[in-house]
Amino acid sequence: MPIFGRNSIALETIIYTHKIAQDLGNYISTLNFSKLGVITDTNTEKFCYPLIKDGLPESHLHFSFMAGEANKNLDTCSAIWQWMTDEGFDRKTLIINLGGGVTGDMGGFCAATYKRGVNFINVPTTLLSQVDASVGGKLGIDFNGFKNHIGVFTQPKAVIISDEFLETLPEQELRSGYAEVIKHGLIRSEGYFNCLKTEGWQNQNWRDIIERSVSIKKEVVEKDPKESGLRKILNFGHTIGHAFESFYLDSEKHLLHGEAIAIGMVCEAFLSHQKSGLSASELQTIQKIVISIYGKFDFPQEDIAEIVGLCAHDKKNEGVEMKFSLLNQIGKCDFNIPVNKEEITQAIQLYKTI
């Protein structure tokens, strides 16, 4: 049993299953709710909703929005809130968010703010959302080009994780999620990082990987639920990674979240070597492993200044000072390390020359 500090919490129930319809149905049958609503995007409506539908009461209601990060915005939230209002959802409503990080973040945000909050369950369907986005109670939407700019901290009633959904994913989506797996090893467990596959990474025991990654995130979040300190280490690779993701969001060079975080981890590993004690050999190891899986992202020199500028809007920053989470060594990470624009530019330039 974990020992919690004054600001710590016990997280939501996390259920692992190979029989998602049966176990989801069994779990919601134990809950008291007036109406049940399911939120999907157009992809999970087609590929994942049929896997759970038989486990739900016939009276449940369903809303689907157009898939894609570009739709994680206030306009889609307004449509969801209007659906909830039109269907007469009250404060005893239960919402199931069936999808990846976009659905979990936005569906949870809508549930947490509708009538000041109704209960919701996350059923993550991508590797990315299973190992990261669905756990920890961070909810939100993008705003005017800034990723996750508007949001709240609210814990779901439960997270129900099934590796059945991974069979519905294209390899690019699976690879995107694997970036967060690599990050968990880098920030918290050298042993875990060393056991991760780089060749044939697509074929491994995903159930074991999901459980180990979730346990790392859960342990960190329980100690610091609202990111006042330790939880910031989960953002390793994300300050620069989010800047790349935001900059190319609406372009032909659009990056999946994990692809952007892979770039960010390479750049921030260099900053870790410069500022936080990461050894040169460990830096080379990280560069080699990440690039062997994700390759190099090609972008023009003239984009760098704007990408660096986007780092100034990161939520970890304090005033005008940019704060990073950087590695002391593989498996150990520190936070609140100040980094200036020149240093970020140098890190991105290094990435281009590897």
N, C-alpha and C positions, 0 to 999 in steps of 0.2 A: 504493500500500500504506500503510494507516494506521500511524502511529507510536504505540505504546502505552506508557503509563506503567506504574509498578510494579503498580498495582491494576487495570490494564486487561485486557481479554480480546478475543479474536476471537469473534464471535457464531456461532450456529448457521448451517448452510446455509439460504439462502432461495432457493426456486425459484419462478419465475413461469411460469404455464402457461395455455393455452387448452384443453388436452386433459388434464383432471385424471385420468381413469382410466388413460390410457396412461402419463403421466409419473409418477404415483404408483406404478404397477406397476413401471415401469422402475427407479425409485429404490429401492424396497424389495427388488428382486431383487439389488441389489448388497450388501445387508446380511446379516449372519449372525445368525439368531435361531431360537429353539426353537419358539415359538408366537407367533401374531399375534392380538391382540385389538383390536377396534374399539369405541370408546365414542361413543354419540350421545345426544341427547335425543329426545323423541318427535316434535319438529318436524323435526330433521335426519334422523331415521330415515325419515320419510315423503318428504321433498323432496330430500335430499342424498345419503343412502346409496345410492340407485339409480344416482347419477352416478359412484360410485367402485367399486361392487361388482364389476363385470366386470374391473377391474384388480387384484383381490386374489386370492391363492391360495384354492382352494375350502375349504381346511382352516381358514380364519380363523374366529374366534369373535366374537360380537357382544353388547354389553350396551347397553340403552337405559334412561334415567331420565326422569321427568316433567319437561318443559321448564319453565323459569322460575327467576328469581333466588331465589325463596323456597325452592327445593330445593338450593341451593348450600350444603350444610350437612353436619355429621358423620353424620347418618342416611343420606344418600345415599352418602357416602364408605364407610360400613360396608357398604352393599349392594354397592358396587363391589369393595371388598377381599374380601368373601365370595365374589363371583363369581370373582375371580382365584384365590382359594384353592380353590374347588370345581373349577375347571378345571385345577388343577395347574400354574399358571403358575410358572416358575422365574425365576432372575435373568437369563436370556438371552431372556426374553420381550420382544416389541416391541408397544407400544401405539400406536394411531392415535386421536387425539382429533379427531373430526369434528363441528364445531359452532362456536358463537359463543364469547364470552368466558367464559360460565359453564362450558361443556364443556371449553374449553382450560385454564382455571384449575383446575377441580376434577379433571378427568381427569389433568392433568399432576401435580397434587398427589398423587393416589392412586398414580400411577406412580412418582413420586420418593420415596415413602415405603414402598411395598410391598417387602418384603425388602431394605430400605435403598436401593432404587432400581433401576428397570428403564428401558431406553431408551423414549422416546416421540417421536412425530412429531405436530406440530400441523397440521391441515388446516382453517384458519378459513373459515367459511361466511358471515359477516356482514361488512359494511364495517367495523364497529367492531373486530371481532377481526382483520381483515386489516391495518388500518393501525395497530393499537395492541396489543390484548391478547395476541396470539399471539407477539409478538416481544419478547425481552428477559428471559425466564426467571422472571418473577414468577408464582408459583402460590399458590393459596390458596382459602379458603372463608370464608363469613360465619359469625359466631358471636354468638348472643344479641343480634341486632339490629345488630351492628357489622360493617361491610362489609370483607371481606378481612382479617379479624382474626387468622386462623390460617393460616400459610403458610410457604413456603420459596422460596429462589432456586435454580432448577435449569434449565439450558439444555436445550431439546429437541434431539433429534438433527438435526431439520430442520423448517422451516416451508414448506409447499407451498401457494402462493396461486393461486387461479383465479378470474377474474372471472365464470366461468360461474355461480357460486353466487349472484351478485348478482341474477340474473334470478328467483330464487326468493323474494326478499325483498319484503314489503310496504313501501310508501313510508315509513311511520313508522320502520321499522327502518333503512332507508337513511339517513334524516335523522338518526337517533340516531348513527350512525357518523360522519356528516359533522361533528359537533361536535369530534371528535378531530382531524379534518383541519384545521379552523379553528384549533384550539389549536396544532398544529404550526407553522402560519404565524406565529401571534402570538408564540410563544416563541423562534423560531429563524430565520425568513425573511420579512422584510417583502415581498420580491418574490413569494414563494409566496402569502402572504396576499392581496396585491393582485390576483392572477390568479384567485382563487376566485370562482365564480359565486354570486350571491345570488338572481337571477331565473333561473328555469329551471335551478336547480342540479341537478335530477334527471337532466338530459341533458348529460353531459359525458364526457370520456375517463377512465373510472374506472381503467383500467390505469395511465395516467400518474400520476394522483393517488395511487393506492396505492403505486407505486414511489417517488414523491417523499416521501410521508409516512413510509414505512418507512425510507428513507435517512436522514431526520432523526432518527427514533427510534434507529436502529441506531448512528449516529454518536455520539449522546449516551450510549447504554447501553454501548458499547464502552469509552468513557472512564471510566465509573463504574458497573460492573455491579451493585453492591450498594447503590446509593443513599446513598453517604456524602457526596455533594456535588452535582455538576452534574446528576445524574439527577433530582434533586428538581424541576427546572424542568418536567419532564413532568407534574407535579401541578398546574400552574396551572389554576385553576377547580375543582379536585377537593376541596379542603378543605370549602368551603361546598357544592359540588355533591354530594359524598358524604353530607353531613349531610341535605340535602333528600331524596336517594334513600333513605337509611336510614329517615328519619322517615315517609315515605309508602309504604314498601315493601309493607305488608300492608293498605293502605287503598284506597278507591275512587279516590283521587287518585294511584295508583301511577305513578311516572315511569320511563321507560326511562333507561338510563345517560346517553346523550347529551343527553337532555332536561334531566336534572339538571345535567349539566356546563355546558350552555348558561346556566342560571341562575347557576351558580357563576362562570362567566367574566365575566358582566356585573357581579356583585357584587365580584369580585376585581379587575376593571379599575378600579372605583371606588376600592378600597383602593390599587391601584397609583398612581392619580392622587394620592391623599392622602399616600402614604408612600414612593413609589419613583420619582417623576419623570415618570410618564406624563402627557403633555400633555392639556389639556382637549379639544382637537380630536380627538386620538386616542381618548380615552375616548368621545366622542360617536360616532366612527366605529364602534367596537366595539359600542356599545349598539345603534346603528341596524342594523348587519349581522346581529348575533345575533338580535335581536327580529324582524327582517324574515323570518327563516327559521323561528324557533321560537315566535314569538308571546310573549305574557305568560302566566305561570303564576299562577293566582289562588289565594291561600291566606289563611286568617284571621290577623289580627293576633296572636291568642293563641297561635299555633303558634311564633312567632319565638323565644321564650325557650328552648324545648326544642331547636329546630334549632341555635341558637347553642351550647347545651350539648353537642350531639353533636360539634361541631367540636373540643372538648377531647380527643376520643379519636383524633384523626388521628395516623397513624403517624409523621409528620414532627415532631411535637411533642417537646420536650425537657423532661421533668419537667412542671411546671404551666404552662410557657411555650408558647404556641401559635406555631408557625412557619409562615409562608406563603411560597410562590413567587409573586413579583409582577413585573409588567412595568416596565422602565425606559422602554421605547418599544416600538412594534410591531416585533417581530423580535428583541428582546433581553429576557432575563428574569433575575432574580436570585433567590436562595433564602435560607432561614433568616432571614426578616424577621419580627420579633415583632409580633403583632397581638393586641389585647386584646378582650374580649367586647363592650365598648361600641362599638368600631370595627366589629366584625362586625355588630352590631345595626344600626348606622347604614347600613352597606352594603346590608343586606337591606331596610331601610326605603326606601332610595333606589330599589331595584329595584321595590318596590311602587308607587312614585309616578311612574315613567317613563311 
